Amino acid sequence: MLVIQRIQSLFLLLSSAAFWTEFALPFATTDVASQGVMNDLVYNIHDSPVLIGLTIIGGLVTLSAIFLFNNRPLQKRLSYLGVVMAILLPLIAFLLIYNERTGDALSTINYDLGIFPPLVALIFAVLAGRAIGKDDKLVKSMDRLR
């Protein structure tokens, strides 16, 4: 049975899971088909290679940081790289959706559940970074006591 020893591992796992759920949820829907990426009335991650890349990088970075528990500074940097990916993902999605909308003034864009997983990933990656920092301080204080 897998036992998670540190809380930051749980936070990193949840952050990675939030990135991977992005493949199942659409960012936005519309009621009028357009000529661009929303010609199927749905805008999801599969409509942009940039979004696919950011999601894969964010998911892999936060997942790989779990296994770097011996190298806390690198683990902390990777968790904050996950934060950057979680910030960039919805920003680029909003920009792409906005560019799509300017082409067709009659369509209305309805944002869907796909907007929330990057925010969840962001929260858990920040919590993981803070927990790694606390863990590092604890280890340094224990070293001073020796």
C-alpha positions as CSV (number, residue, x, y, z in Angstrom):
1,M,0.0,0.0,0.0
2,L,1.3,3.5,-0.9
3,V,1.6,5.7,2.0
4,I,2.3,9.4,1.5
5,Q,4.7,10.7,4.1
6,R,4.5,14.4,3.6
7,I,1.7,16.8,3.0
8,Q,3.4,18.4,0.1
9,S,3.4,15.1,-1.8
10,L,-0.4,15.1,-1.4
11,F,-0.7,18.7,-2.6
12,L,1.6,18.0,-5.6
13,L,-0.5,14.9,-6.5
14,L,-3.7,16.9,-6.3
15,S,-2.2,19.6,-8.4
16,S,-1.1,17.1,-11.0
17,A,-4.5,15.5,-11.0
18,A,-6.1,18.9,-11.6
19,F,-3.9,19.4,-14.6
20,W,-4.8,16.0,-16.1
21,T,-8.6,16.6,-15.6
22,E,-8.2,19.4,-18.1
23,F,-8.3,16.8,-20.9
24,A,-11.8,15.8,-20.0
25,L,-13.5,19.2,-19.5
26,P,-14.3,22.0,-22.1
27,F,-13.2,25.6,-21.5
28,A,-16.2,27.2,-23.2
29,T,-19.2,26.5,-25.4
30,T,-21.1,28.7,-27.8
31,D,-24.5,28.6,-29.4
32,V,-23.3,29.6,-32.9
33,A,-20.7,27.6,-34.9
34,S,-17.8,29.6,-36.2
35,Q,-15.2,29.1,-38.8
36,G,-12.3,28.7,-36.3
37,V,-11.7,26.4,-33.4
38,M,-15.2,26.6,-32.1
39,N,-16.8,25.1,-35.2
40,D,-18.0,22.2,-33.1
41,L,-19.6,24.6,-30.6
42,V,-17.1,23.6,-27.9
43,Y,-13.7,25.0,-27.1
44,N,-11.5,22.4,-25.2
45,I,-7.9,21.8,-24.7
46,H,-7.7,19.7,-27.8
47,D,-8.3,22.8,-30.0
48,S,-4.9,24.3,-29.2
49,P,-1.4,22.6,-29.2
50,V,-0.2,25.4,-26.9
51,L,-2.8,24.4,-24.3
52,I,-2.0,20.7,-24.7
53,G,1.7,21.5,-24.1
54,L,1.1,23.6,-21.1
55,T,-1.2,21.0,-19.5
56,I,1.2,18.2,-20.1
57,I,4.2,20.2,-18.8
58,G,2.3,21.3,-15.8
59,G,1.0,17.8,-15.0
60,L,4.4,16.2,-15.5
61,V,6.3,18.8,-13.5
62,T,4.1,18.6,-10.5
63,L,4.0,14.8,-10.7
64,S,7.8,14.5,-11.0
65,A,8.3,16.9,-8.1
66,I,6.7,14.3,-5.8
67,F,9.6,12.0,-6.3
68,L,12.2,14.6,-5.6
69,F,11.7,14.6,-1.9
70,N,15.5,14.3,-1.3
71,N,16.1,17.5,-3.2
72,R,13.8,20.1,-1.6
73,P,15.1,23.2,-3.4
74,L,14.5,21.6,-6.8
75,Q,11.1,20.2,-5.6
76,K,10.1,23.8,-4.5
77,R,11.2,25.3,-7.9
78,L,9.2,22.6,-9.8
79,S,6.1,23.3,-7.7
80,Y,6.4,27.0,-8.5
81,L,6.9,26.1,-12.2
82,G,3.6,24.3,-11.8
83,V,2.2,27.6,-10.5
84,V,3.4,29.4,-13.6
85,M,1.8,26.8,-15.8
86,A,-1.4,27.0,-13.9
87,I,-1.5,30.7,-14.4
88,L,-0.6,30.6,-18.1
89,L,-3.1,27.9,-19.0
90,P,-6.4,29.9,-18.3
91,L,-4.8,33.2,-19.6
92,I,-3.9,31.7,-22.9
93,A,-7.3,30.0,-23.1
94,F,-9.1,33.3,-22.5
95,L,-7.0,35.0,-25.1
96,L,-7.7,32.3,-27.7
97,I,-11.5,32.4,-26.8
98,Y,-11.5,36.2,-27.0
99,N,-9.8,36.1,-30.5
100,E,-12.4,33.6,-31.6
101,R,-15.2,35.8,-30.3
102,T,-14.0,38.9,-32.1
103,G,-14.5,37.1,-35.4
104,D,-18.2,36.5,-34.8
105,A,-20.2,39.1,-33.0
106,L,-23.4,37.1,-32.9
107,S,-22.1,34.3,-30.8
108,T,-22.1,34.2,-27.1
109,I,-19.4,32.4,-25.2
110,N,-20.4,30.4,-22.1
111,Y,-17.4,29.5,-19.9
112,D,-17.5,25.9,-18.7
113,L,-16.0,23.8,-16.0
114,G,-12.6,23.6,-17.8
115,I,-11.7,27.0,-16.4
116,F,-11.5,25.7,-12.8
117,P,-8.9,22.9,-12.8
118,P,-6.0,25.3,-13.5
119,L,-7.1,27.3,-10.5
120,V,-7.3,24.2,-8.4
121,A,-3.8,23.2,-9.6
122,L,-2.6,26.7,-8.8
123,I,-3.9,26.5,-5.2
124,F,-2.4,23.1,-4.6
125,A,0.9,23.9,-6.1
126,V,1.2,27.1,-3.9
127,L,0.3,25.0,-0.9
128,A,2.9,22.4,-1.8
129,G,5.6,25.1,-2.2
130,R,4.7,26.5,1.2
131,A,4.8,23.0,2.8
132,I,8.2,22.3,1.2
133,G,9.5,25.6,2.6
134,K,8.3,24.7,6.1
135,D,9.8,21.2,5.7
136,D,13.1,22.7,4.7
137,K,13.1,25.0,7.7
138,L,12.3,22.1,10.0
139,V,15.2,20.0,8.6
140,K,17.6,23.0,9.0
141,S,16.5,23.5,12.6
142,M,17.0,19.8,13.4
143,D,20.5,20.0,11.8
144,R,21.4,22.9,14.1
145,L,20.3,20.9,17.2
146,R,22.7,18.1,16.3
